Amino acid sequence: MNGAVRSLRALAALAFLETLRQPVTLLLLLFQVFAAVFLPMITSHTLGETERVIADAMLALHLLIGMLLGGFAACHSLSGEIRRGTAATVLVKPVGRAVFFLGKFAGIAGALAVFSLTATVSGLIARRSVTEPFTVDLWAALPLFLAVVAAFAVAGAINFFTRRPFVSDAARLVVGFTLLAFTVTGFVNAEGRAQPFGAGYSGIFAAASLLVGLAALTMSALALTLASRMEVVPTVSICAVMVLLGMMSDYLFGRPAASSRLAAFIYAVVPNWQHFWLADALYLEQPIPAAYLRAAGAYAGLYLLGVLGLGIVFFRHTEVKS
């Protein structure tokens, strides 16, 4: 049992590092943070709807980029290793296939958690940047921009003097400096004066962003399950279809589910992403109840258990060539 736990931890750490080392991870992370910097500047004249526009845009980007990152990481980490033969090298050791599969998912989940934290923090800064109509709070936007610049400068210096990999260091530093910018901004108001920490941040947005992160995690589990038997193109294609169907699940299958067993089955199998999308609560300034967060977390957890269990069954019967 202890050996399986150690193997699971080692595989999760390797999958986490592999995801961070991919240039696409850094690009997606950078796109999310830069969107938080520049979107408020180009959408500051929306007749009083700027906060809603920014909140919707940042949540939509969080969902889209999170699902892209989860799908890419799953394909690279599992189907890529099966194709290259490196999975066989690990499986010849005393490592079970279930441990291997769950270790990969744990590493990807860790990378997604880091991304979701960064997306939530940058989204909170972006929403605060447009609190005052027709203006941009530079005390919020400027530290975030400088954080990205500083992260790349430090990562470049480390790479120059020590020859360490630039991409993984830059990704870590972008996350770290973004959290630092979030902390600094939290103590300063729009006039540059000290304030209690977090006075300009929205707790409702943070809760909505948490739900979006759960949706991205659910999609990554689905992508990993598909990647155990398919190549990258069919995996990504099926995930895209599941995203579209899940967004329209209530309309397509929810209504006819009462009179059709087939519709009821599809409605239960296809993940309903609307459970994780609460942008309307932001617009109405209504707090998201803790009971709803628990229910959505339970829905995501049960779906993860089912999908990962199916993935383990698929992977047990997958031919792994050396």
ZIGI-V301186 format. One line per field, one symbol per residue. ss: DSSP state (@ for helix, = for strand, . for the rest). phi: phi as a letter, one per 20 degrees, with the letter a starting at -180 (. if undefined). burial: 1 if it has 9 or more other C-alpha atoms within 8 Angstrom, else 0. A space follows every 50 residues. Layout:
# ZIGI-V301186
ss->???
phi->???
burial->???
This chain:
# ZIGI-V301186
ss->.@@@@@@@@@@@@@@@@@@@@.@@@@@@@@@@@@@@@@@@@@.......@ @@@@@@@@@@@@@@@@@@@@@@@@@@@@@@@@@@.@@@@@@.....@@@@ @@@@@@@@@@@@@@@@@@@@@@@@@@@@@........@@@@@@@@@@@@@ @@@@@@@@@@@@...@@@@@@@@@@@@@@@@@@@@@.=.....=...... ..@@@@@@@@@@@@@@@@@@@@@@@@@....@@@@@@@@@@@@@@@@.@@ @@@@.@@@..@@@@@@@@@...@@@@..@@@@@@.....@@@@@@@@@@@ @@@@@@@@@@@@@@@@......
phi->.ffffffffffffffffffffegfffffffffffffeeggfdcecclndf gffffffffffgfffffffffffffffdffffffnfffffffefcfffff fffffffffffffffffffffffffffffdfefmccfffeffgfffffff ffffffffffedmfgfffffffffffffffffffffecefenefbfgnfe edffffffffffffffffffffffffffcceffffffffffffffffdgf ffcfffffdcffffffffeffefffddcfffffeldfeffffffffffff ffffffffffffffffdefdee
burial->00010011111111111111110011011101111110110011100001 11111101101110111011101111111111001111101000101111 11111111111111110111111111111110100110111111101101 11011101100000011111101110111111111111110000100000 11011111111111111111111111111111001100100110111011 01110110000011111001111001111011000001000010011001 0011001101110110000000
